[in-house]
Amino acid sequence: MDRPKPCSKEQPMVTLTRPDGTRPEDLALSRRKLTLALTGGYALAAWSAEAQPIKTEAAGLETATVQIKSPDREIPAFVARPAKAGRYPAVVLVSEIFGLHEYIRDTARRLAKAGYVVIALDFFVRAGDPSTMTDFPAILKIVATATDAQVTGDVAAAVAWLKAQKFVDGKRLGITGYCWGGAVTWESVARLKDFKAGVAWYGRLSGGMAPGDATNRNPIDLAPELNAPVLGLYGEKDSGIPLTDVEKMKAALKAAGKTGSDILVFPAAQHGFHADYRPSYKKDAAEDAWAKMLAHFKANGV
């Protein structure tokens, strides 16, 4: 992975727009902060030097980077699973716009500790590595290359890989994702029939990340087509995902008779409230939402 060269002076403030970034005043990347983020493997554009990210040890787990065969090429994916022999339920984990960085790998380890085989794909490998960048417009250009068709093909490839593994119970599959990955979660459950449940963490519900993609449909549009129950976990203070969108999504789910799906809103929580490496992290909301995610998976056979 290419690393930015150390800078001899303070970096300019990084301006990140909602819903997939922090506020400009949240961080000004200094040389020390860049070093901390790089050595830790965290996304540069959202790193907060004041954060104390959770570190989940790999003891009792098997972890590896594998190559899975998507429709157009092989793509890398991080896999974490219990080391003890057996067949386990599995979860596809979808990243934020910052890609497959340490926060996502640690989240995969946390889920593996809870008894899941977890696969997290590098959806952006075709265009670049947004985790090493601080230029937010450049990051969005990379993200915009990931069309709905490509992402759906990648998720389907992950499902096929999981079903081929002797340590996976292929009938007990779930999907979860954060920010950009939250929207992908809603959309994947609508487009694929393999998942028994999904959990979408503060994913946009309208206004796609790739406006030039004529095939793009928003989660609100896809609500009637959900093939399994999805639980949405959203923040009350998310300035990029208005509560009016949340209410529209709730209404769309109700109108479509999707009684197993719901959205929970966490008081005083911002966008990215689970991201423990960012200023938006809110410990109580993150822990409560995590418990509710596991309960949703269990209740729906994952």
Secondary structure, 3 states (H helix, E strand, C coil): CCCCCCCCCCCCECCCCCCCCCCHHHCECCHHHHHHHHHHCCCHHHCCCCCCCCCCCCCCEEEEEEEEECCCCEEEEEEEEECCCCCEEEEEEECCCCCCCHHHHHHHHHHHHCCCEEEEECCCCCCCCHHHCCCHHHHHHHHHCCCHHHHHHHHHHHHHHHHCCCCEEEEEEEEEEECHHHHHHHHHHHHCCCCCEEEEECCCCCCCCCCCCCCCCCHHHHHHHCCCCEEEEEECCCCCCCHHHHHHHHHHHHHCCCCCCEEEEECCCCCCCCCCCCCCCCHHHHHHHHHHHHHHHHHCCC
